[in-house]
Amino acid sequence: MKIIISQVEKNSIADELGLCAGDEIISINKTAPRDIIDYSFLVKDEEIELHVKHKSGEEELFEIEKDYDDDLGISFESAVFDRVKPCANKCIFCFVDQQPHGLRKSLYVKDDDWRLSYLQGTYITLTNMKEQDWQRLESFHPSPLFVSIHTTNPKLRAKMLNNPNAAKILDDLGRLKKNDIKIHAQIVLCPSYNDGDELLRTLDDLKKFKKILNSLAIVPVGVSKFRRENLKTVDKKIAQFVIDAVENFNREMKKNVAMASDEFFLILGKEVPEKKYYGNFAQIEDGVGAIRLLKDDFEKCKKKLKKSLKNPCKLTLLTGSSAALIFNEFKKEIKVKGLSFEVIDVKNDFFGDKINVTGLVTGGDLIKSLNKNKVTNAIIPSVMLREGTDEFLDGIKISDIKKDFPDIQFYIIKDCYKFKEIADIINSL
């Protein structure tokens, strides 16, 4: 286990000590932190003994006196310093398991670590929790956690996750409730498995955990062409059943805690709910409320668009099928003289036509769309790219595409839940 510093804040305590990226922390007060949680507690002391190994190989011991809440100004590449707890399940709906060979290595990593759930909002199933994990969790009391429930039927959950430990979900939720550890819960809906009466059973069981249930997202299973299991996709009948079940659940809970993801409404061709349906948008990363945020922001931004362009211009957004539906609605309302705003629905040949989210568009499929269409100014949502890089899922980079299409001006928008960046691009033309 190596705790390598990735960045040192300028004028911080660490900077004054001469620490820099690449240096290694050996211990703090003679204790080697296992993760950023340990580190955060250890550095709160007013007197710290910091043992460091510099990039040069030289070791140094610092004795630091500081105020209780003063931070050292150190960042790390990973929130976990020891081994990330791997997923022990083989879920029938797991998207990682249905990916083809040849993608970047990080896409095949499956974690199921409560620490990352607390620190980064990743979902956990609780199936790999050892007693020592529970004891640390209960002593530290991290809240909220993001928990993948899927079903509360013990036998069905064990079957869906292909793990006998999955059958203990009600006991696990009970232990969280006993310790007042709040959760954001998730159900991946798989037709013929956990829909219908099974969904109603799960929702009924979850009423017992109202005290700790901050939110519940129901999302449809994604089925790529690489899927080995014969899973069905959600149809209109199932989508309506889910929306109705969520409405009844919230009525009985007397608050909006459960939410159907945007895709259920798209399947039915229905307008997504108003903002209050989504609470504080805690499940936005699961595609729950993204369309509402985008639509509301568009209504604000369209009023601030310039009336005309000095020079006629064509601006093209390349996006996944689901988002293309929304942006084609916006297109009708963009009234800027001299602007041709186009939307290209990038077909997902890589994963298959049943995958329609923008985040799973590959560089290869984007190139196909650019070859088929005349584009001069291209807008690319950053959700297609690996965070902090210009790399698509299939390893192709934006820099590579720019070389192949030197005549195209590319714009990368960072916030995919707002229209503001696109509005800013239009106003800059």
N, C-alpha and C positions, 0 to 999 in steps of 0.2 A: 504494500500500500504506500503510494507516494502522494504527498499533498503539495502539488506544484502551483505556485503563484502564477496567475495569468496576467494580472494587471495590478499596478499600484497607483492609487489616487495621488495626484500632485498635491504637495504641501500637507500630506497626511502624516500620521505617526510613522507608518511604514516607510514613507518617502524620506523622512528625516533620519531614519535609521540606515538608509542606503539600500533598502531591499528593492528588488526589481523582478520583472517577469522572468520565470525560469528558476528562481530560487525555490527551495523546498522547505516546508515547515516539518520539523521532526516532532516537536511536541510543544504544548502550551501548559505550563505548570506541571511538567512531567507527564502529561497525558496526551496521547496521540488522538486527535478528533477523528471519529469515523465518518463524519459528514458535516455539512454546513450547520446542522442543528447543534451538534456538540461544539463546533467552533464558536457559534454565536453565544453560547453560555459561557464558555471558557474565557473569551475576550472581554466579558463584562466586568471581571474583577478589577479592582483599582490597582492592584499590584500583580504584574504578569512576568513570568519567566518564559521567554520565547527562545526556543532552540531552533536554529535555522542552518540549513546547509546551502551555501551559495552555489551558483552555477560552476564556479571554479573548483568546487569540491571542498573548499574550506568551510568548516563548521564554526558557528558563532552563537554565543549565549547572551541574550539581551535581558536586562532587568528594567522593566517599564513601570513607571508610576503615572497614572492617568485618572481622569474622572470616570465614574462608574459606567456611564452611557457612551463614552468616547469610543468610536470605532477605530480600528487600526488602518483602514483604508486599503484593504486587500481584497481582490476578487479571484475567483477560481473558475476553471473551465467547467468543472462538474460540481453539482451539489452533493454528490456522494463520493467519498474518498476511498471507502472500501468497495467490495464487490456489490454492484447493483443486484438486487434480488430478482432472479429471472422468473418468468411466468412458467408455472407448472401445468398449465392447462393445454388442451388441444381443442379449442372451441370450434364448433361446426361452422361458425360464422366469422372466424378470425380472418381479417384481410391480409395479415402478414403471411399466413400460411398459403394464401392463394396467389402469391406473387410469383412471377417467373424468375428463372435464374438470370444473373447478369446485371442486376441493379446494384446500387451502392450498398456496402455492407451494413450500414446503419439501419436500412429498411427491413432487415431480417431480425433485428434485435427486439425481443419481447420482454419488457420489464413488468413486474408486478410488485412494486416497492412502495410501501406506505409513506416513506419519506418523500419520494418524488410526487406522490399524490398530494401531500400537504404543501410541498414547496413549489410544485410546478403545475398542479391540477391534472395529473395523469390519472386514469382510472385503474382501480385495483379490484381484485375479486375476493381477497382475503383468504384464498385457498392455500397459500404457502406460508401463512403466519405460524411461527413456532411460539411456544409459551414465552420465551425470552423476548420475542417481538411484541407480544401483547403486553408484557410487563413494562417494557420501555415505553410503549405507546400510552399506557395508562398512567405512567409516572410523568411523562412529558405533556400529555393531553393535547395533541395537535388537533386543530379543528378550523375549518371543516376538511374532511376527506372526500374524495370522489370515488364512489363505489359502483361497480358494475354488478347489478343484481340479476337482471334478465328474467328470472322467475324465482318465486319462493317455494315452489314445489320441489322438495328435496330430490326425489328420483329424477325429475325432469332436468333440474339444474345440473346434477351429476352427469346426466346423459349429454346435455348441450355443451358442457365444458369438458367432457371426457375426463373427469377427475372426481373420485369418490368424496374428496374433501369438500367439494362444492355443495354437497347435501346439507352442510351445517350452517347455511346462510342465516336462518332465523336465530340460531344460537349466537352467531357472530354479531348480528345486528343488535341482539339483546345485550351483548357485552358492551357494544358501543353506547347503547342507550343508558346502561348502568353508569357509565363513566361520562355521560353527557357530552359525547364527541359527536358533533354535528356532521351531516353528510349531504353531498349532492349525489343523487342516485341516477343510474342509467339503465334503460331496458333496450336492448337491440331486438327489435321485433322480427321474428322469423315465422312466416306463415306455416301453419300446420304443426308448429311446435308450441310457442308461447303466446299465441294470439287467442282470440275468442274467450272461452271460459277460463282458460289458464291465465290470461291477462287480468281478467276480473278477479280471480283468486289472488294474484299477486298484489293487485291494488288494494284488495280487502285486507290482506296481511299487513301491508305497509301503513294502514291507518293506525296500527298499534304503535308505530314509531313516529307519530306526528311530532313529538317533542324534539327529535333530532333531525327530521327530514326537512332540510332547507329547500330542496328542489328535486324534481324528478323529470328527467327527459326520456321520451320514448322516440327512438329513431328506427327507420326501416333498415333491414339488412342490405348491405351492398353485395351484389353478385357479379363478379367479373367472369370473363370467359375462361379463366384458369381455375375456377371453383370445381373441386372434385365432388363435393357433396351435391346432391340434387336439390338445392334449395330453391324455393319459389320466391318471386318478388311480390311486393305489396300491390294489390289491385285496388280499385275504387271502393269496393265493398269493405275491404279490410281498413282502408284509410278512414272511411267514415265511421266505422266501428271504434277505431282508436280515438278519434276526435271526440266522439260522444262519450266514450268511457272516461277520458280525461276531464271533460266538462262535469260529469256526474261525480267523479272523485273529488274535484275541487269544491263542488257544492257541499259535499258531505264533510270535507275537511274545513270548510268555511274560510278558505283562503286559496289563492292561486299558487299552488305548489307544484302541480304537474303540468307539463307542456308537451304537446306533440310537435315534432320537428317540422320545419318548413316544407319538407318534401311531401308530407301527407296532404297538405293544402294544395301543393302544385299538382299532385296526382289527380285531385278532384277538380282542378281548375278554379279553386276558391281563393278569395282574398285572404292573406294572412291576418291574424288578429291584431288588434291595436296594442300599443306599447304596454299597457297595464297587465296584459296576459303573461308577459315574460318577466315580470318582477324586476330584478336588478340585472337581468341577462346573464345569470351565472353559468348558463349552459351554451353560451354563444359559440364556443369552440366545437360544439357538437352539431352545429347548423341549426340551432334553435333560436330564432329571433333575428337572424342575419338579414333576411329580406325586409323585415320591419324597420330595422335600423337604417338600411340602405334607402328605402323608400322615404322615410321621414327626412333623411339628410338631403335627398334629391329635391324634396319640396322646398327646403330652405335655400339650397344652392341655385336652383333654376331661376330664382328671382334676381340673383346677382350676376347672372351671365351677361356679357356684353351684347349689345344689340346687333352688331355686325363686325366682320373682319375686314381689315384693310386689303388683304389679299385672300382670294378664295382658297380654301384648304379642305382636305379630306383627312378625317381622324377616325381611326379604326380600332375598336376594342376587340381583342381576342379573348374568349372566355369559354367556360364549360356550358353545357346545354341548359342547366337549371338557371344559371345567372343570365344567359342570353335571353331567356323569356322576359326577365325583368327589364333588362336594358333596352330591349326592343319596345317596351312600353314607354320608357324614358325618351327614346328616340323621337317619338311622335310629339313630345312636348318641348323638345329643344328647338327654340326658334331663334337661331343666330344666322343672320344674313351672310352668305358666303361660306358657311360651314356645312360640310357633308359629314354627318356623324353616322358611321356604319358599325354594325355589330356582327362579328363572325362567330358562329357556333362551332367551336373546335370539336370535331367528332373524335371520340376516344376509341381509335382502332387498337391501341395498345392493350387496354384492359377489357374492351368490348363495349358495345353500344348501350348496355344497361348501366354503365357508370357515367354519370353526368355532372359530377361536381368539378369545379374549377381546380381544386387542389390536386386532382389526380390527372391533370393534363400533362402529357410528356413533351419533351422538346421535339421528338420525332413527329408527333401529331401536329404540333404547332408549325413545324416546317412545311408539312403537307398543306396546311391551310394557307400559308404564305405563298406557296407555289401556285395554288389554285386561284388566288385572289390578288387583285392589283392593290397593293398597300403602299402608302407613302409615309404615314405617321402611325405607328403601332403602339397601343397601350397594352401592357402585360401586367396582370395582377401578380403581386409578389408571392401570393399563396401557392402559386405553381412551383416556386423555388424553395430549395432547402434554406431554412432560416440562416440569415447572415451570409449567404453565398448567392451566386448567380447560376446555380446548378439545378437542373430539372431532375425528376425521378429517374430518368433513364441515363443520367450522367452527362447529357448534352448541356452546354452552358450558353447563357445569353451572349457571352463574348464570341462563341463559335458561330451563333446565328447572325450576329452583326457582321462577321467576316463574309458570310455567305450572301447577305443582303445589305451591301454597303450603301444602297440608295434609300434605305428605310431609316427614319428617325424613330428610335425606340424610347418609350416612356415606361418606367416601372412604378406602379402605384403600390404604396405600402399598406394602407388601410383599406381593406376590401369591404368594410362595412359602411363606408361613407362614399359620397359622390364628390366631396370637396376637392380631392386631388385632380379628378378629371375636370372639374369646373375651373380649377386654377390653370390647367393646361390649355383649356379653351380660351380663357381670358388672356393667356400669354401669347396667343397666336396673332 
